Amino acid sequence: MRVSSVKTAAFLCTIAVLSACTDQSPAPMGPTVEASHNRASSSPSLVSPVWQATAATHVAGASFSPLAGARAYGLLGVAQYWAVQRADDAARHHGRSKRETERGAVAGASAVVLTYLFPAAAQTFEDLVNEQSNAGPGQPHPSFARGEAIGRAVGAEIVTRAQADGFNSPFTGTIPTGPGLWISNTTPATIAGGQLPAATPWFLRSQSQFRSATPPVFGSAAFTTELQEIRQISDTRTAEQTQIAAFWALNAGTPTASGFWLQVATDNINSHGSSEREATHLYALASATMYDAVIGCWDAKQTYWYIRPWQADPVITTTAAVGKPNHPSYPSGHSCVSSSGAEVISTFFPRKRAQLEAMVTEAGLSRMYGGIHYRFDIEAGQTLGRSVARFAIRADARGHSVLNADEDDHKHHGHNH
Protein backbone atom coordinates (compact mmCIF):
# COMPACT_ATOMS: atom_id res chain seq x y z
CA MET A 1 0.00 0.00 0.00
CA ARG A 2 1.36 3.36 -0.95
CA VAL A 3 1.37 6.09 1.64
CA SER A 4 0.73 9.62 0.51
CA SER A 5 3.89 11.35 -0.61
CA VAL A 6 5.48 13.68 1.90
CA LYS A 7 7.43 16.78 1.01
CA THR A 8 10.89 17.07 2.48
CA ALA A 9 10.12 19.98 4.81
CA ALA A 10 7.08 18.24 6.25
CA PHE A 11 9.02 15.04 6.60
CA LEU A 12 11.75 16.77 8.57
CA CYS A 13 9.07 18.03 10.93
CA THR A 14 7.78 14.47 11.25
CA ILE A 15 11.21 13.24 12.21
CA ALA A 16 11.77 16.02 14.70
CA VAL A 17 8.40 15.81 16.40
CA LEU A 18 6.97 12.33 15.77
CA SER A 19 3.74 13.34 17.43
CA ALA A 20 1.86 10.67 19.32
CA CYS A 21 -0.56 8.50 17.41
CA THR A 22 -2.89 5.65 18.30
CA ASP A 23 -1.38 2.61 19.95
CA GLN A 24 -0.96 -0.34 17.64
CA SER A 25 -0.81 -4.00 18.55
CA PRO A 26 2.07 -4.55 20.99
CA ALA A 27 5.50 -5.45 19.72
CA PRO A 28 7.31 -8.58 20.91
CA MET A 29 8.54 -8.58 24.49
CA GLY A 30 10.79 -5.66 25.10
CA PRO A 31 11.41 -2.52 27.09
CA THR A 32 9.43 0.63 26.84
CA VAL A 33 10.65 4.02 27.99
CA GLU A 34 7.41 5.86 27.39
CA ALA A 35 6.65 5.59 31.10
CA SER A 36 9.49 8.01 31.73
CA HIS A 37 7.74 10.81 29.89
CA ASN A 38 6.92 12.71 33.08
CA ARG A 39 10.59 13.01 33.97
CA ALA A 40 11.33 15.14 30.92
CA SER A 41 11.45 18.45 32.73
CA SER A 42 13.73 17.28 35.54
CA SER A 43 15.92 14.77 33.72
CA PRO A 44 19.59 15.83 33.66
CA SER A 45 21.08 16.33 30.25
CA LEU A 46 22.28 13.07 28.75
CA VAL A 47 25.69 12.59 27.18
CA SER A 48 24.89 9.55 25.02
CA PRO A 49 22.88 11.55 22.44
CA VAL A 50 25.77 14.03 22.21
CA TRP A 51 28.15 11.21 21.35
CA GLN A 52 25.69 9.73 18.87
CA ALA A 53 25.44 13.10 17.14
CA THR A 54 29.23 13.39 17.19
CA ALA A 55 29.47 9.99 15.52
CA ALA A 56 26.93 11.00 12.88
CA THR A 57 28.93 14.14 12.10
CA HIS A 58 32.12 12.15 11.63
CA VAL A 59 30.43 9.38 9.62
CA ALA A 60 29.23 12.08 7.25
CA GLY A 61 32.48 14.05 7.27
CA ALA A 62 34.59 10.97 6.56
CA SER A 63 32.19 9.88 3.79
CA PHE A 64 31.68 6.47 5.35
CA SER A 65 29.61 4.19 3.16
CA PRO A 66 26.18 3.27 4.58
CA LEU A 67 27.66 -0.15 5.36
CA ALA A 68 30.63 1.29 7.28
CA GLY A 69 28.23 3.65 9.02
CA ALA A 70 26.02 0.78 10.18
CA ARG A 71 29.05 -0.99 11.65
CA ALA A 72 30.33 2.18 13.34
CA TYR A 73 27.02 2.94 15.05
CA GLY A 74 26.75 -0.64 16.28
CA LEU A 75 30.19 -0.51 17.86
CA LEU A 76 29.40 2.80 19.55
CA GLY A 77 25.92 1.86 20.71
CA VAL A 78 26.92 -1.44 22.30
CA ALA A 79 29.95 0.17 23.95
CA GLN A 80 27.79 2.88 25.50
CA TYR A 81 25.27 0.42 26.89
CA TRP A 82 27.89 -1.98 28.25
CA ALA A 83 29.60 0.98 29.90
CA VAL A 84 26.43 2.17 31.63
CA GLN A 85 25.63 -1.32 32.89
CA ARG A 86 29.09 -1.76 34.38
CA ALA A 87 29.01 1.75 35.81
CA ASP A 88 25.69 1.00 37.51
CA ASP A 89 27.14 -2.19 38.96
CA ALA A 90 30.08 -0.20 40.33
CA ALA A 91 28.11 2.79 41.62
CA ARG A 92 27.80 2.77 45.39
CA HIS A 93 25.28 5.57 45.57
CA HIS A 94 22.31 6.95 43.70
CA GLY A 95 21.46 10.48 42.72
CA ARG A 96 24.17 12.64 41.29
CA SER A 97 26.92 10.12 42.01
CA LYS A 98 25.23 7.46 39.90
CA ARG A 99 24.42 9.91 37.11
CA GLU A 100 28.00 11.15 36.98
CA THR A 101 29.34 7.59 36.94
CA GLU A 102 27.09 6.81 33.98
CA ARG A 103 28.05 10.03 32.19
CA GLY A 104 31.73 9.27 32.65
CA ALA A 105 31.26 5.69 31.48
CA VAL A 106 29.49 6.76 28.28
CA ALA A 107 32.08 9.44 27.59
CA GLY A 108 35.04 7.11 28.13
CA ALA A 109 33.61 4.28 26.03
CA SER A 110 32.52 6.62 23.24
CA ALA A 111 35.87 8.38 23.02
CA VAL A 112 37.78 5.10 22.71
CA VAL A 113 35.50 3.63 20.05
CA LEU A 114 35.30 6.83 18.01
CA THR A 115 39.07 7.26 18.19
CA TYR A 116 39.42 3.77 16.70
CA LEU A 117 37.01 4.70 13.91
CA PHE A 118 38.27 8.26 13.34
CA PRO A 119 41.86 8.41 14.63
CA ALA A 120 42.55 11.84 13.15
CA ALA A 121 39.87 13.31 15.43
CA ALA A 122 41.19 11.79 18.65
CA GLN A 123 41.81 15.16 20.31
CA THR A 124 38.29 16.32 19.48
CA PHE A 125 36.90 13.34 21.37
CA GLU A 126 39.19 13.89 24.35
CA ASP A 127 38.12 17.53 24.49
CA LEU A 128 34.48 16.44 24.59
CA VAL A 129 35.18 14.05 27.48
CA ASN A 130 36.84 16.92 29.37
CA GLU A 131 33.96 19.25 28.62
CA GLN A 132 31.44 16.73 29.92
CA SER A 133 33.51 16.03 33.05
CA ASN A 134 33.24 19.72 33.94
CA ALA A 135 29.56 20.07 33.10
CA GLY A 136 28.25 19.62 36.64
CA PRO A 137 28.38 22.15 39.47
CA GLY A 138 31.79 22.59 41.04
CA GLN A 139 34.89 20.66 40.10
CA PRO A 140 34.73 17.46 38.06
CA HIS A 141 32.77 14.93 40.09
CA PRO A 142 34.95 12.02 41.27
CA SER A 143 32.26 9.61 40.14
CA PHE A 144 32.68 10.86 36.56
CA ALA A 145 36.35 9.89 36.63
CA ARG A 146 35.52 6.44 38.00
CA GLY A 147 32.90 5.96 35.30
CA GLU A 148 35.27 7.19 32.63
CA ALA A 149 37.81 4.52 33.57
CA ILE A 150 35.11 1.86 33.35
CA GLY A 151 34.00 3.21 29.98
CA ARG A 152 37.50 3.28 28.52
CA ALA A 153 37.99 -0.36 29.48
CA VAL A 154 34.71 -1.24 27.76
CA GLY A 155 35.71 0.77 24.70
CA ALA A 156 38.95 -1.20 24.48
CA GLU A 157 36.96 -4.47 24.52
CA ILE A 158 34.74 -3.25 21.70
CA VAL A 159 37.77 -2.16 19.65
CA THR A 160 39.28 -5.62 20.12
CA ARG A 161 36.05 -7.11 18.82
CA ALA A 162 36.00 -4.71 15.89
CA GLN A 163 39.54 -5.61 14.88
CA ALA A 164 38.45 -9.23 14.41
CA ASP A 165 34.89 -8.74 13.11
CA GLY A 166 35.70 -9.38 9.45
CA PHE A 167 34.35 -6.06 8.19
CA ASN A 168 37.64 -5.01 6.64
CA SER A 169 38.44 -8.41 5.13
CA PRO A 170 38.71 -8.44 1.33
CA PHE A 171 36.00 -10.04 -0.79
CA THR A 172 37.39 -13.30 -2.16
CA GLY A 173 34.29 -14.70 -3.83
CA THR A 174 33.38 -14.90 -7.48
CA ILE A 175 30.83 -12.58 -9.04
CA PRO A 176 28.71 -14.74 -11.38
CA THR A 177 27.64 -13.60 -14.83
CA GLY A 178 24.72 -14.50 -17.02
CA PRO A 179 21.12 -13.56 -17.93
CA GLY A 180 19.24 -11.94 -15.06
CA LEU A 181 22.35 -11.51 -12.93
CA TRP A 182 23.62 -8.23 -11.55
CA ILE A 183 26.46 -6.52 -13.42
CA SER A 184 29.16 -4.69 -11.49
CA ASN A 185 29.72 -1.00 -12.17
CA THR A 186 33.49 -1.52 -12.27
CA THR A 187 36.11 -3.27 -14.41
CA PRO A 188 37.38 -5.57 -13.10
CA ALA A 189 34.15 -6.43 -11.32
CA THR A 190 33.84 -5.47 -7.64
CA ILE A 191 30.95 -5.51 -5.19
CA ALA A 192 30.36 -3.01 -2.39
CA GLY A 193 30.01 -4.87 0.89
CA GLY A 194 31.20 -8.14 -0.57
CA GLN A 195 32.80 -9.08 2.73
CA LEU A 196 29.60 -8.73 4.77
CA PRO A 197 28.32 -12.32 4.55
CA ALA A 198 31.45 -13.34 6.46
CA ALA A 199 31.30 -10.47 9.00
CA THR A 200 30.48 -11.11 12.66
CA PRO A 201 26.90 -10.25 13.64
CA TRP A 202 25.77 -9.16 17.08
CA PHE A 203 22.66 -11.31 17.48
CA LEU A 204 22.24 -13.56 14.45
CA ARG A 205 23.21 -17.21 14.86
CA SER A 206 24.24 -17.22 11.22
CA GLN A 207 24.38 -14.65 8.45
CA SER A 208 21.77 -16.68 6.52
CA GLN A 209 19.36 -17.09 9.45
CA PHE A 210 16.62 -14.98 7.83
CA ARG A 211 17.67 -15.30 4.18
CA SER A 212 15.03 -13.92 1.82
CA ALA A 213 12.93 -16.29 -0.27
CA THR A 214 13.83 -16.81 -3.92
CA PRO A 215 12.86 -13.73 -5.98
CA PRO A 216 10.81 -13.92 -9.19
CA VAL A 217 12.52 -15.76 -12.03
CA PHE A 218 14.15 -13.37 -14.47
CA GLY A 219 11.95 -13.04 -17.55
CA SER A 220 8.87 -14.49 -15.85
CA ALA A 221 5.49 -12.78 -15.94
CA ALA A 222 5.90 -11.76 -12.30
CA PHE A 223 9.29 -10.23 -13.02
CA THR A 224 8.07 -8.43 -16.13
CA THR A 225 5.16 -6.87 -14.24
CA GLU A 226 7.49 -5.57 -11.53
CA LEU A 227 10.02 -4.28 -14.05
CA GLN A 228 7.27 -2.45 -15.94
CA GLU A 229 6.25 -0.68 -12.72
CA ILE A 230 9.75 0.77 -12.36
CA ARG A 231 9.85 1.67 -16.04
CA GLN A 232 6.54 3.51 -15.63
CA ILE A 233 7.91 5.44 -12.64
CA SER A 234 11.06 6.27 -14.60
CA ASP A 235 9.07 7.48 -17.61
CA THR A 236 6.74 9.69 -15.56
CA ARG A 237 8.83 10.58 -12.48
CA THR A 238 7.42 13.67 -10.78
CA ALA A 239 9.32 16.42 -8.97
CA GLU A 240 7.88 15.17 -5.70
CA GLN A 241 9.07 11.61 -6.35
CA THR A 242 12.52 12.93 -7.22
CA GLN A 243 12.51 14.94 -4.00
CA ILE A 244 11.52 11.93 -1.89
CA ALA A 245 14.20 9.81 -3.56
CA ALA A 246 16.76 12.51 -2.74
CA PHE A 247 15.60 12.90 0.86
CA TRP A 248 16.01 9.19 1.55
CA ALA A 249 19.19 8.69 -0.50
CA LEU A 250 21.41 8.92 2.60
CA ASN A 251 24.57 8.01 0.71
CA ALA A 252 28.19 8.51 1.75
CA GLY A 253 28.67 12.10 2.93
CA THR A 254 25.53 11.92 5.10
CA PRO A 255 24.93 10.26 8.49
CA THR A 256 23.63 7.32 6.34
CA ALA A 257 20.38 5.41 6.82
CA SER A 258 21.43 3.93 10.17
CA GLY A 259 22.33 7.41 11.42
CA PHE A 260 18.98 8.71 10.24
CA TRP A 261 17.06 6.16 12.30
CA LEU A 262 19.27 6.74 15.33
CA GLN A 263 18.37 10.44 15.08
CA VAL A 264 14.71 9.40 15.15
CA ALA A 265 15.57 7.46 18.31
CA THR A 266 17.28 10.53 19.78
CA ASP A 267 14.25 12.72 19.08
CA ASN A 268 12.08 10.31 21.05
CA ILE A 269 14.64 9.95 23.85
CA ASN A 270 14.71 13.72 24.23
CA SER A 271 10.94 14.17 24.10
CA HIS A 272 10.32 11.42 26.63
CA GLY A 273 12.98 12.39 29.17
CA SER A 274 14.70 9.01 29.03
CA SER A 275 17.46 8.09 31.46
CA GLU A 276 21.03 7.46 30.32
CA ARG A 277 20.50 3.74 30.74
CA GLU A 278 17.27 3.77 28.74
CA ALA A 279 18.85 5.86 26.00
CA THR A 280 21.95 3.70 25.64
CA HIS A 281 19.79 0.57 25.67
CA LEU A 282 17.82 1.89 22.71
CA TYR A 283 20.93 3.01 20.84
CA ALA A 284 22.62 -0.35 21.36
CA LEU A 285 19.65 -2.48 20.39
CA ALA A 286 18.76 -0.36 17.36
CA SER A 287 22.28 0.03 15.99
CA ALA A 288 23.33 -3.59 16.53
CA THR A 289 20.07 -4.79 14.98
CA MET A 290 20.47 -2.58 11.91
CA TYR A 291 24.00 -3.88 11.38
CA ASP A 292 22.79 -7.47 11.64
CA ALA A 293 20.05 -6.67 9.14
CA VAL A 294 22.73 -5.38 6.76
CA ILE A 295 24.72 -8.59 7.16
CA GLY A 296 21.63 -10.70 6.50
CA CYS A 297 20.74 -8.53 3.53
CA TRP A 298 24.13 -8.96 1.91
CA ASP A 299 23.98 -12.70 2.48
CA ALA A 300 20.80 -12.71 0.38
CA LYS A 301 22.22 -10.31 -2.21
CA GLN A 302 25.16 -12.65 -2.75
CA THR A 303 22.90 -15.69 -2.87
CA TYR A 304 20.71 -14.42 -5.71
CA TRP A 305 22.94 -11.82 -7.46
CA TYR A 306 19.79 -10.21 -8.86
CA ILE A 307 19.90 -7.77 -11.76
CA ARG A 308 19.12 -4.08 -11.13
CA PRO A 309 16.13 -2.49 -12.91
CA TRP A 310 18.27 -0.17 -15.05
CA GLN A 311 20.31 -3.16 -16.17
CA ALA A 312 17.20 -5.18 -17.08
CA ASP A 313 15.76 -2.23 -19.03
CA PRO A 314 18.37 0.31 -20.17
CA VAL A 315 15.65 2.92 -20.75
CA ILE A 316 15.06 3.13 -16.99
CA THR A 317 16.85 6.11 -15.48
CA THR A 318 18.04 6.58 -11.92
CA THR A 319 17.99 9.87 -10.05
CA ALA A 320 21.23 11.77 -9.53
CA ALA A 321 20.92 11.81 -5.73
CA VAL A 322 20.42 8.06 -5.49
CA GLY A 323 22.94 6.98 -8.12
CA LYS A 324 23.65 3.36 -9.04
CA PRO A 325 24.70 1.26 -6.04
CA ASN A 326 27.41 -1.26 -6.83
CA HIS A 327 25.75 -4.36 -5.41
CA PRO A 328 22.86 -6.63 -6.40
CA SER A 329 19.24 -5.55 -6.31
CA TYR A 330 17.54 -8.16 -4.11
CA PRO A 331 16.72 -7.48 -1.35
CA SER A 332 16.88 -3.74 -0.68
CA GLY A 333 19.55 -2.88 1.88
CA HIS A 334 17.85 0.43 2.57
CA SER A 335 14.62 -1.36 3.51
CA CYS A 336 16.51 -3.90 5.64
CA VAL A 337 17.95 -1.03 7.66
CA SER A 338 14.80 1.09 7.86
CA SER A 339 12.46 -1.73 8.85
CA SER A 340 14.81 -3.13 11.49
CA GLY A 341 15.54 0.27 13.01
CA ALA A 342 11.89 1.30 13.08
CA GLU A 343 10.88 -2.01 14.65
CA VAL A 344 13.26 -1.51 17.57
CA ILE A 345 12.25 2.13 18.09
CA SER A 346 8.58 1.10 17.99
CA THR A 347 9.23 -1.41 20.77
CA PHE A 348 10.49 1.38 23.04
CA PHE A 349 7.86 3.89 21.89
CA PRO A 350 4.82 1.83 20.85
CA ARG A 351 2.58 4.84 20.30
CA LYS A 352 4.87 5.85 17.44
CA ARG A 353 4.56 2.54 15.60
CA ALA A 354 2.09 3.58 12.91
CA GLN A 355 4.03 6.72 12.10
CA LEU A 356 7.35 4.88 12.00
CA GLU A 357 5.91 2.22 9.74
CA ALA A 358 4.64 4.93 7.39
CA MET A 359 8.21 6.27 7.24
CA VAL A 360 9.53 2.78 6.42
CA THR A 361 7.01 2.58 3.58
CA GLU A 362 8.07 5.97 2.28
CA ALA A 363 11.74 4.99 2.49
CA GLY A 364 11.01 1.89 0.44
CA LEU A 365 9.06 3.77 -2.20
CA SER A 366 11.92 6.25 -2.47
CA ARG A 367 14.16 3.52 -3.90
CA MET A 368 11.55 2.69 -6.53
CA TYR A 369 11.24 6.39 -7.34
CA GLY A 370 15.02 6.47 -7.70
CA GLY A 371 14.88 3.66 -10.28
CA ILE A 372 17.15 1.27 -8.39
CA HIS A 373 14.76 -1.31 -6.87
CA TYR A 374 11.75 -3.43 -7.77
CA ARG A 375 8.82 -3.57 -5.37
CA PHE A 376 9.75 -7.15 -4.44
CA ASP A 377 13.21 -5.93 -3.38
CA ILE A 378 11.55 -3.54 -0.96
CA GLU A 379 9.10 -6.07 0.43
CA ALA A 380 11.82 -8.69 0.95
CA GLY A 381 14.06 -6.14 2.64
CA GLN A 382 11.31 -5.10 5.02
CA THR A 383 10.52 -8.71 5.86
CA LEU A 384 14.17 -9.52 6.52
CA GLY A 385 14.72 -6.39 8.61
CA ARG A 386 11.68 -7.00 10.78
CA SER A 387 12.61 -10.66 11.26
CA VAL A 388 16.11 -9.71 12.42
CA ALA A 389 14.69 -7.04 14.73
CA ARG A 390 12.12 -9.32 16.34
CA PHE A 391 14.78 -11.95 16.93
CA ALA A 392 17.11 -9.38 18.53
CA ILE A 393 14.30 -7.85 20.60
CA ARG A 394 13.35 -11.27 21.99
CA ALA A 395 16.95 -12.12 22.80
CA ASP A 396 17.40 -8.78 24.54
CA ALA A 397 14.15 -9.15 26.49
CA ARG A 398 15.26 -12.53 27.82
CA GLY A 399 18.41 -10.87 29.17
CA HIS A 400 20.76 -13.33 27.52
CA SER A 401 22.29 -11.52 24.61
CA VAL A 402 25.39 -9.69 23.50
CA LEU A 403 23.90 -6.51 24.96
CA ASN A 404 24.42 -7.80 28.49
CA ALA A 405 27.78 -6.43 29.52
CA ASP A 406 28.73 -9.47 31.58
CA GLU A 407 26.74 -12.13 29.74
CA ASP A 408 28.78 -15.09 28.52
CA ASP A 409 25.89 -17.07 27.06
CA HIS A 410 26.39 -15.57 23.60
CA LYS A 411 29.92 -16.89 23.26
CA HIS A 412 28.81 -20.17 21.75
CA HIS A 413 27.43 -18.21 18.80
CA GLY A 414 30.92 -16.99 18.02
CA HIS A 415 30.49 -13.46 19.33
CA ASN A 416 33.39 -11.93 21.15
CA HIS A 417 32.84 -10.67 24.67
Disulfide bonds with the S-S distance in Angstrom:
none
